[in-house]
Amino acid sequence: MDVRALECFLAVATEGSISRAAAALHMTQPPLSVRLQSLERELGVTLLTRHGRGVELTAAGRLLAERGRRILADLATTADQVRAVGLGTKGSLTLAIGHTVSPRLLPRFGVAVSDEIDLRLLELADDDAVERVHRREAQAGLLHLPPSGPGGSRHALGAARGLEVAVVTREPLVLVLPAAHPAAGHERVDLTALDDGRVSTTGAGLAAHTRAVWDQVGPAGYDHRHEATSVLHALSLVESGAGVALLPAQVTSLLWPGLVARPARQHTPVVETGALWRADEDSPVLRRFLRAALSTPEPDVLGPHLRRVPGAGG
């Protein structure tokens, strides 16, 4: 029994007339009658009783009409679901996210998040995030890449596990300090003039950037460094007076009263956030996520949060 024959039969059952069904199907009456006769021969039963006012369904015809409508509805639902899975709008996605990556990054890739997507986020150390992707326990990872070197070493973290790596955003480092700090009113802060403690995060990629900056400006405060396993805890340490922190500029949108962010007078490197995934990962949801992540314009991370303060020192 082909689908078209079932559609023709159901049209007749709904209209109660072969001529009206033919009009509804945009076909002439003779070929419709031929389809109905072929269907009856295939099933070996009479489905319709023809009379002057139209047709009536036999007992077998009523059963076929009832179940046929369910079959067509199931076919339509199946087609929609298959299409959604193939387009990446239905399915599941697990992301392993380095714990120094800003929580504000993921909403920029919201095209991958919907009621039809089961999204699971794992906040991990950078090495653990890479390992989860390598072991297929996550389809993709997001983490801060280490500084690039002559041989393109920023990709070494993923390349060591045979992963694809692509940059999804770039942002400068800014200095986060208590709002009551003497340098908080400066437009830019001279890092060499600070004798505060230094708060850092344990993320491998980000830590390599911040360590290079602090090593460049000198040892002040180096002996009383404090570490946090997440950006939010690093901010808490800064607010508590443990020191100042160099963090990616996107964290400025996370600051609460009592904290301010200022650019450094010295040059600070641009920190890249990379997406990592297995080249052989066959997931339409992942492909859709990557299209969004790799095509999203980079934000103006130094915009209103770090605008020049009229009359400020520095």
Protein Blocks (a to p, Z undefined) as FASTA:
>chain_A
ZZklmmmmmmmmmnopaklmmmmnopafklmmmmmmmmmmmnopafbdcdfklpaddfkl
mmmmmmmmmmmmmmmmmmmmmmmmmnopaccddddddfkbcfklmmmmmmmgcfklccdd
ddddfklmmmmmmnopafbdcdddddddfkopmmmmmmmnopacddfbdcdddddddfkl
mklmpmbdcfklpccdcdddfbfklmmmmmmmmmmnojehklmccddfbfklmmmmmmno
naccdddfklmmmpcehiacdddfbdcddddddddddfklccfklmmmmmmmmmgccddf
klmmmgccehiaZZ
